[in-house]
C-alpha cells in the first residue's frame, strides 16, 4: 500500500543522498563500513548498479519522482562510461 511505497521512497532517497552513492564518479558503492551509511567501501559491482537502476526506475515509473529519474540516469551513465569495455562487454567490478 501507500505506506510501503513511502518507506521504499524514503530508503531510496536516503541511499541516493548518502555515502553509498558516489556523488562525483556516479554509481553506487557496494556497501558502507559504518552504521550511518556515510563511509563507503570503495568497490562498485555491476550487479549492484543493475539492481539499483531497476529499483530507482520502478520507483520513478510508479511515482514520477524526478530524484529517482536523475539517479537512474546517474547509474546508467556511470556504467556506460566506467564499466563498459571497449569491446562491448561489461566489467563486473570497479
N, C-alpha and C positions, 0 to 999 in steps of 0.2 A: 503494500500500500504506500500511501504518501509518506508515512514515517520512515519506511525502509529507503525510499528514494532520497529523502533528506539526509539520512545517515550516509548513504553512498556518496552523495554530492559533497558533503562535509569532508569525508575521508579523502576523496579525490582532490578537492581544493587544498586541503592541508598537505597532501603529498606534493602537489604541484608548487606550493609556496615554500616548502621546507627544503631541507638539506639533501633529500633523496634526489630531487630534481636538479640537474646541472644547469644552472641559470646562465652559464657562459657558453659551454660547449653543446648544450642540448642533450636530450635524452634523460634517462634515469639511472642512477647508481643502483647496484644490486640490493644493498641493504644499508642500514645505519648501524654505527657502532655505539650509539648512545640511546637512552630511553626516550629522548625527546625528538628523535629523528633529525637532529641538526648536523651531526658529523657523519658523512657517508663513508662507506668502504669504497675506495676508488676503483671500482670494477663495474663495467657495464656489460650485460649479457643480452644477446639478440632476442632470446625468448622473453625476457622481461620487457623489452621495448615492444614486442609484438602484443603481449598480453595487456600492457598498459595502454597502448594505442587503441586496442579494441575496446577496453573499458571506458576510456575517455570518449571514444567515438559513439559508443552506445549511449553514454550519458548525454552527449550533445544531441543525438537523434531524438532522445526522449524529451529533453528539456529545452533545446535550442540555446543552451548556455554558451556564451561566447568564450569564456575562460576554458571550457572543455575543448572547444574547437581549436583555440590557439595552442593548447597543449598537444593535441593530436598533430597539428602541423609541425610543432617543435620536435616531437619524437620522430616523425617521418622524415623531416629534413635532416636530422642528425643521422638516422640510419642510412639515408641515401648518400650523405656526404662522407661519413666516417666508418660505416660498417659494410659498405658495398665494395666488393672487389672490382678492379678494372676489367676483369674477365667476365663479370656479370653475376658472380655468386655473392654470398654474404659471409662476413666474418662472424664467428659465434660469440666472440667476446672482445672487449677492448679494455 
